[in-house]
């Protein structure tokens, strides 16, 4: 009878069992809150390099700068964004199956806030374009300002949820966007492409490391 846990004997959890359960629950909650996979982050790294790099190739020789992007760059961006949205939705849907309670509410809150940040960040480009805003506002805003807004919003929410790796990733995106503003209208596209590619590759490597660590953890 010595092998029967304390709960089976009616004595409740001992301190070590309670600590193990808390650690297991914490790991599960974090995996549920960040269900995205290293392959998806790697795809995003390639996608942003192609999209922002394509925009840079389209605008780098413009004198004066107009911000006009070639049709092939727009087509590539639309295709890659569509694949990213579909892949992300599929991964999130699969990871959320059977998840309920605080973890589900936290993810729903995160999703709602980030969707609003994306709409606000990129939605502002429409009235700017309609108003015919010229350089330097129109030259700098589309390349970096939306992701600066999105990155800061994501970092703020992640800190509020006390999920520090996600906060660090979102802050890295915001820092990249802020740095891109110093590259000028054309250079900002190139800085964003290279910077975001590096950020996503770093996230992919970190996520893979955490997943391996969680699999070998007792």
GIPE-V819976 format. One record per residue. N is the residue number from 0. SS is DSSP state (H for helix, E for strand, L for the rest). OMEGA is omega in whole degrees, 0 to 359 (* if undefined). D_LAST is the distance of its C-alpha to the last C-alpha in Angstrom with 1 decimal. Layout:
N_SS_OMEGA_D_LAST + N_SS_OMEGA_D_LAST
//
This chain:
0_L_184_24.0 + 1_L_184_21.7 + 2_L_183_18.6 + 3_L_181_19.3 + 4_L_181_17.2 + 5_L_181_19.3 + 6_L_180_19.8 + 7_L_178_21.4 + 8_L_178_23.7 + 9_L_183_24.7 + 10_L_181_23.4 + 11_L_179_21.0 + 12_L_168_17.6 + 13_L_185_17.3 + 14_H_182_16.3 + 15_H_178_12.7 + 16_H_179_12.2 + 17_H_179_14.0 + 18_H_179_12.1 + 19_H_180_8.7 + 20_H_179_11.0 + 21_H_180_12.7 + 22_H_179_9.9 + 23_H_179_9.0 + 24_H_179_12.8 + 25_H_179_13.5 + 26_H_180_11.5 + 27_H_180_13.3 + 28_H_180_16.6 + 29_H_177_16.6 + 30_H_179_16.1 + 31_H_183_18.9 + 32_H_178_21.0 + 33_L_185_20.9 + 34_L_184_20.9 + 35_L_190_23.0 + 36_L_177_22.0 + 37_H_177_22.7 + 38_H_179_25.6 + 39_H_178_27.2 + 40_H_177_27.1 + 41_H_176_28.5 + 42_H_179_31.3 + 43_H_179_32.0 + 44_H_179_32.4 + 45_H_183_35.0 + 46_H_182_36.6 + 47_H_178_37.3 + 48_H_179_38.7 + 49_H_184_41.0 + 50_H_183_42.1 + 51_H_176_42.7 + 52_H_177_44.0 + 53_H_177_46.4 + 54_H_179_47.7 + 55_H_178_48.3 + 56_H_182_50.2 + 57_H_189_52.3 + 58_H_189_53.3 + 59_L_183_53.3 + 60_L_184_57.0 + 61_L_176_58.4 + 62_L_0_61.2 + 63_L_182_61.5 + 64_L_179_58.0 + 65_L_182_57.9 + 66_L_180_54.2 + 67_L_181_55.3 + 68_L_182_52.4 + 69_L_181_53.3 + 70_H_181_52.9 + 71_H_179_50.6 + 72_H_178_48.2 + 73_H_180_48.3 + 74_H_179_47.8 + 75_H_180_44.7 + 76_H_180_43.2 + 77_H_181_43.8 + 78_H_182_42.3 + 79_H_177_39.1 + 80_H_179_38.7 + 81_H_178_39.1 + 82_H_180_36.5 + 83_H_180_34.1 + 84_H_180_34.8 + 85_H_180_34.5 + 86_H_180_31.2 + 87_H_180_29.7 + 88_H_180_31.0 + 89_H_180_29.5 + 90_H_181_26.0 + 91_H_179_26.1 + 92_H_179_27.6 + 93_H_181_25.0 + 94_H_183_22.1 + 95_L_180_24.0 + 96_L_179_24.6 + 97_L_180_23.7 + 98_L_179_22.7 + 99_L_177_24.7 + 100_L_185_25.1 + 101_H_181_24.5 + 102_H_179_22.5 + 103_H_180_25.4 + 104_H_179_28.0 + 105_H_180_26.4 + 106_H_178_26.4 + 107_H_178_30.0 + 108_H_179_31.2 + 109_H_182_29.8 + 110_H_181_31.4 + 111_H_181_34.7 + 112_H_182_35.0 + 113_H_175_34.2 + 114_H_178_36.7 + 115_H_180_39.3 + 116_H_178_38.6 + 117_H_180_39.2 + 118_H_181_42.3 + 119_H_184_43.7 + 120_H_182_42.9 + 121_H_179_44.5 + 122_H_180_46.9 + 123_H_181_48.9 + 124_H_182_49.9 + 125_H_178_52.2 + 126_H_177_54.5 + 127_H_179_54.5 + 128_H_181_55.6 + 129_H_181_58.1 + 130_L_179_59.6 + 131_L_179_60.1 + 132_L_184_58.3 + 133_L_177_59.0 + 134_L_8_57.5 + 135_L_185_55.5 + 136_H_182_53.8 + 137_H_180_53.6 + 138_H_185_52.9 + 139_H_188_49.7 + 140_H_187_48.4 + 141_H_185_47.2 + 142_H_190_45.3 + 143_H_187_43.1 + 144_H_180_43.9 + 145_H_181_42.1 + 146_H_172_38.8 + 147_H_178_39.4 + 148_H_182_39.7 + 149_H_180_36.7 + 150_H_179_34.5 + 151_H_178_35.6 + 152_H_180_35.1 + 153_H_179_31.6 + 154_H_180_30.7 + 155_H_181_32.3 + 156_H_180_30.5 + 157_H_177_27.1 + 158_H_178_27.8 + 159_H_179_28.9 + 160_L_180_25.7 + 161_L_174_23.8 + 162_L_192_22.0 + 163_H_178_22.7 + 164_H_179_21.8 + 165_H_177_24.1 + 166_H_179_26.7 + 167_H_179_26.7 + 168_H_180_27.3 + 169_H_179_30.1 + 170_H_178_31.7 + 171_H_177_31.7 + 172_H_179_33.6 + 173_H_179_36.0 + 174_H_177_36.6 + 175_H_179_37.4 + 176_H_179_39.8 + 177_H_179_41.5 + 178_H_181_41.9 + 179_H_180_43.4 + 180_H_180_46.2 + 181_H_182_47.6 + 182_H_182_48.0 + 183_H_184_51.0 + 184_H_181_51.5 + 185_H_183_50.8 + 186_H_181_48.4 + 187_H_178_46.1 + 188_H_181_45.2 + 189_H_179_44.3 + 190_H_178_42.2 + 191_H_181_40.3 + 192_H_181_39.6 + 193_H_182_38.3 + 194_H_180_36.5 + 195_H_176_34.7 + 196_H_179_33.9 + 197_H_180_32.2 + 198_H_182_30.3 + 199_H_176_29.0 + 200_H_176_28.0 + 201_H_178_26.1 + 202_H_179_24.3 + 203_H_180_23.6 + 204_H_180_22.1 + 205_H_179_20.0 + 206_H_178_18.7 + 207_H_179_17.9 + 208_H_180_15.9 + 209_H_180_13.9 + 210_H_176_13.3 + 211_H_180_12.2 + 212_H_181_9.8 + 213_H_180_8.3 + 214_H_181_8.2 + 215_H_181_6.4 + 216_L_181_3.8 + 217_L_*_0.0
//
